Amino acid sequence: MTTTTVRVPTKRYEQRKNAIVGSAVEVLNRRGVRGMTLADVAARLDLVPTGVIYYFKNKEDLAAACFLRGIDRYNGLIAQAEGGPDVRARVKQFLDAYFEYRARMLAGEAEPLTAFNDVRALNSAPVNAAYVDMFRRIRTLLSGPETRGLSRPALGARALLLISEVFWAPVWLHRNDVEDFGRVSQRVWAITVDGLAAPGADWDPVSLPTLIPKAGGEASSELFLRAATQLINEEGYVGASVEKISARLNVTKGAFYHHHETKDELVVACFERTFDVMRRAIRQAEAVSTCGLQTLATIATALVEYQLNGNSPLLRASALTSAPEAIQPKLVARFDRLSDRFASLISDGIADGSVRPVDVNVGAQMLTAMINAAAELHHWTPGVTPQAAAALYVRPFFEGLAPKA
């Protein structure tokens, strides 16, 4: 009879493995799944790549370990809120735990949280299962007397609203001093549970004309930008190769280079297209609305419907993490400019009484996060139509996930 000896990992082995995952999280957050390499991770620890392969046979296994660690961290934050007496309390406890953790991160007292920007690009069954379970726990935080009667899709949409706000926070949180993170948490909570709309304000978004220009031909610049945007959203900057973009359009690589000299130029053009669509929605909404809330609701509804139409998506901000670092500052500045525009519109609504008095800067970032995350809505509310999204997803953002009775 043959027996197999199972080697129990030593403490030193586990320490080194944990250090590798910790290093990989920072690389993954900056470069995405496709852009991360074992050599990058090894170099941060003064190792050769084979030193990492001893623990993880390939970068996909390492990326999976990073995502699973991040899910564990978020589950720990969720656990701190699960004992709350009602939805409002649980949301507050979860947000407080999250912003307190980020403060400890900056103080060097806690490990970095994994960004889930391209978690689907990995296509790992264990990661996907753990991610769905984490989402279900977020959804449970929102289940209570305040939300009784809501359908499962409606609760799923609200869970996406909540989790997308914390996923977006690292984009703008650096504008605040660490000592003010508690104050920031309070303001995010106030908008999350009570929304932007003033009590009694009418929900009356206006339909807008089409937000996209017509494509001029089979290989038009607009078609290239649409195909590239879809691929970058799905696979990140590195995964969206020229070959894949051309193949999706059934054209040659030469046709690609007729429109864009480099891939960097293409990703900048994709972002510019996204900014153009958002600015177009703002201008059109301002032209037909009678108050600040209606302007904001019209913009959000139009852009979320646009996101869900399928053939002409907005480029998700998560693409920034894997774009070349040289072009990131310019693109971040453009997002900041849009956020400032939203803040101005919120101020208009506060002035005319249609929007509650809120922190306009925080509200603008939360509105941006909501629009950006709409591309994920179909994963959590299967079968949702662009028109149904206004009621399931956009309206709860404005009226609150658990408004006071």
N, C-alpha and C positions, 0 to 999 in steps of 0.2 A: 504494500500500500504506500502510495506516494503522498507526502504532505507538502503543502505549500506554505512557506514562511512569509507572513505579511509584515513588512517593515513599518513600524510605527514612526511617523514623522517626529523628529527631535524638536526641541524648543528652538534651537538655532535655525533649523530648516524652516519652521513656521515664521520666525522673525524675518528671515531673508525673503521669504515668499510674500509676506505682508509689506515689506519695504518695496518690493518690485511692483506690487499692485498700487501702492501709494504713489510711486513715481509715475506709473502708467496713467493713473487718473489725471494727473496734471497735463501729460502729453495728449491724452484723449480729449480733454476739455478744450485744448488749444487747437488741435489738428484734426479731430474727428476720427472715426473708425478707419476710413480709407487712408488718411494721412499719417496715422500713427505707425511707427516701425519699431521692431524690437531693438534696433541699434540706438534709436533715440532714447528709449527707456533705459537701456544698459548704460549709455553714456552718462546719464544723470546720476548713476550709482557707481561710476568708475568701474564698470564691468565690461567684458566683451559680450557680444550677442549670445554666444553659446552659454554664458552664465545665466541668461534669462531662459533659454530653451531648456535648461535642466529642470526648470519649474513649470514652464508653459511651452508646449510643443510648437505653438504658432501664435501669431498676434491675435487671431480670432478668439482663442482660448483666454488670452490675457484680457482682451476687451470684455469678454463675457464676465470674467472675474471682477473687472472694474464696475460694470453695470450692476452686478449682484451685490457688490459692496455698497454702491450708492443706494440701491433699493433697501438694503438692511438699515442704512442710516435714516432714510425717510420713514421706514416702518417704525423706527425708534421715536421719531418726532410725532408720528401719528398716534403711537401708543400713549404719549403724554397727554393727548387730547381725548382719548376714547372714554374716559370716565366723566367727562363734562355733563352737566345736568340737561342741557338742551343744545340745539344747533348753534345758537349764537355763542354760547360758552365754549363749545368744542372748537369752533372755527377760531375763536380768539386764542385758545390754548395752543392750537396747532401753529398759528402764525407767530405767536410769541416764542414758541419753541424753535421755530425755523430761524427767525431773526436773531435770537440769542445764540444759536449755533453758528450763524455766520459771523457774529461778533467774536466768538471764541476762535473761529478759523483765522480771522485777521490777527488775533493775538497770539497765534501759534499754539493754541491750546486744543485744537480739534483738527482732524484730517479734512482735506478738501472734499466737498460733495461732488459726486459725479454729475456731469451734465448729460441729459438724455436726448440731446438734439438729434442724433442719428441712430438711436437705439434700434429702430426698425431695419436699418441698413445691415445690421449684423445678422439678422434672421436666425437667432439662436433660440431653440425651443425652450430651454430652461429659463433664459432671460425673459422671453416673452411671457411665459407663465407667471414668473415672479412679478413682472411689471403689471400684468393684468390684476394679480392679487393685490398689489399695492393700490392700484386705482380703485378696486372694490372697497378697500378699507377707507379711502378718501370719501367715496360715495356714502359709506355708512355713517361718517361724521355728519352728513347732511340729512340723515333720516331722523325725523322726529315730528312732534305735533305741528311745528311750523311748516313742514313740507308734506303733511299728510294729504293723500289724494293725488300726489304727483305720480306720473307713470315712471317706469324704469328708464326709458329714454330721457325723460325730463331730468331725473336725478343724475343720469350720466352726463348730460350737458352741463349741469351745475357743478359736478365734480371736476369736469374739465376746466371750467372757469376758475375754480379754486386752485387746482394744481398748476395751471398755466401761469398764474400770478407769481407763485414762488419760483417757478422755472425761469421766468423773465427777470426777476429781481436783480440777479447779478449784473445785468446790462446797465442798470441805472443806480444801483445802491451805492456805488463809489462816490456819488455826488454828496453823500451824507457822511457826517462824522460818526465813527463807531459808537460814540456816547449817545447818539440820537437814534440808534436802531430801535429802541423801545418805543420812541415817539413815532417812528415810521411804521412800526407794526400796528400801533393803535389806529393810524390813519388808513392803512391798507384794510384793516378789519372794518372800520366804519363804512368804507365804500363797498366792501365785499358783502356785508350783511344788509345794508340799507340802500345801496345803489347810489346813483347820481341824481335821479329824478326827485324833485321837490314833492312833498306829500300833496296828493290831489292833482298833480300835473298829468295832462293827457298824453297817452302813448299814441303818437300819430305820425310815424315816419312816412315820407313821401317817396314814391317810386321815381327813380332816376333813369335817364336814357342810358344806352350802352356805354360802358366805361372803356371799351377796348376799340382800337382802330381795326378796320378790316384788313386782313392779310392780302397783299397784292398779287401773290402767285405761289406756286408750289414751293419755291425756295426763297421766299421773301424774307427780309430781315425779321419781320414780326413772327413768322413761323419758326425761325431759328431761335428767337428769344423764348418763345413758348416752350419749345422742345427742351432747350437748355435749362429753363426754369424748372420744368417738371423733373428732369434728371438730377439737378443739383438738390432739389428738395428731397428726392428719394435717396440719393447716394452721396451727397456732399460734393464739395468742389473737386476733390481728387477722383472720386468715383465717376463723375460725369465727364468722360473722355470725349475728345473730338470725334472718335470713331463711333461712340454710342449715340452722340447727338445726330451725326450724319445718318447713321443707320435708322434711327427713329423716323427720320424724314425721307428715308430712301433716296438720299442724294450722295454725291461723292464728297470726300474731304476737301477737294478743290473748291466746291461750292461753299463750304464753310469759310475757307480763307478768303473768298471773294467778299464776305461781309465783315470778317473780323481777323485782324492780323495775328492776334494771340488769344489764348484762352483767358488770360487776365482781362483783356479788353472785353471779352464776352461776358464775364461775370459782372463787371462794372456796368455793362449795358443792360444786363438782366435786372440789376438793382435799380438803375435809372428808369427802366420801364415800370417797375413796381412803384417807385416814387411818383412817376407821372400819373399812374392810375389813381393813386391815393390823393394826389393834389387835385385831379380832375373831379373826384368824388366830393372833395371839400368845396370846390368852387361851385359845382352844380347844386349841392345841398344848401349852401348859403343863399343862392339865387332864388330858391323856392320855399324856404322855411320862414316861419314867423317868430320863432323864439330860439333860444340857445339849445334847449333840450331837443326840439324837433330837428335842428341842424345836426346835432351829435347822433341822434337816433337814425336819421336818414343816412348819414355817412357810414355808420357801423353796419346797418342793415344791408346797404348796397355792397359794401366790401365783403361782408361775410357771404352773401349770396354769390358774389363774384368768385370767392374762394371755392365754393362748393359746386360751381358749375362744371368744373372738371377739365375743361380744355384750355383754360387761360389763367393758371394760378398766379398768385403773388409769390415772389421769392421769399421764402421764410427767413427770418433774421438768423436762424440757426446756421445758415450758410456762411455767416461771418466767421464762425469758429474755425472753419477749414480753409477759408480763403487766404491767399498769401498775406503775410503780416504787413507788407509794404502798402497794400491798398485798404487795409482795415480802418485806419483812422479817418480817412475821407468818408467811407461808408457809414461809420458810426456817427460822424458829424451830421450826415444827411438824416439819419434816423432821429437824432436829437432835434434837428430843425422841425421835423414833422411832429415830434412830441411837443415842442414849444407851441406849434400851431394848434394842437389839440388843447393845450393848457389855456390858450387865449380864448378858444371857443367855450370851454368850461367857465371861464371868467365871465363871458358874455351871458351865459345861462344863469349864473349866480346873480348877476346884475339885474336881469329881467325877472327873476323869481322863479324860473322854471327848473333850475338846478339847485340842489341843496348846497349850503356852504360847506365845501370840502377843500382839502389841500389840492390845488389845481395841478401841481407838478406830479404828485402821486397819482391823481386821477388820470392824467394824460398818459402816463406809463402803463397804467392798468388797462386803459382803453386800447393802447397799442398791442399789449399782450393778448387781449381778447380777440382782436382782429387777426393777429398772427397765428393764434392757436386754432382758429376755425378750420384750418386744413386738416386737423386731427379729428374733427367732430364725427365724421362718418365711421371712425373706428369704434366709438363709444355709443353711438346712437345709429345702429345699422338701418339703412333705408331712409334716413332723413333727407328730405328734399331741401333745396335752397330756400324755398318759401317757408317751410316749416321751421327752419333754423331761427327765423326772426322771433318766433314765440318761445321756442325751446331754449335758445342760447342767448340771443341779443337782449331780449326784454328782461330776463332775470338779472343780467349785468346792470341794467339801468335801474331796476326796481328793487334789487337786493335779493340775496339768496335766503335770507331769513329776516325780513323786515319786522319791525315791532308791530304788535297787534293794534 
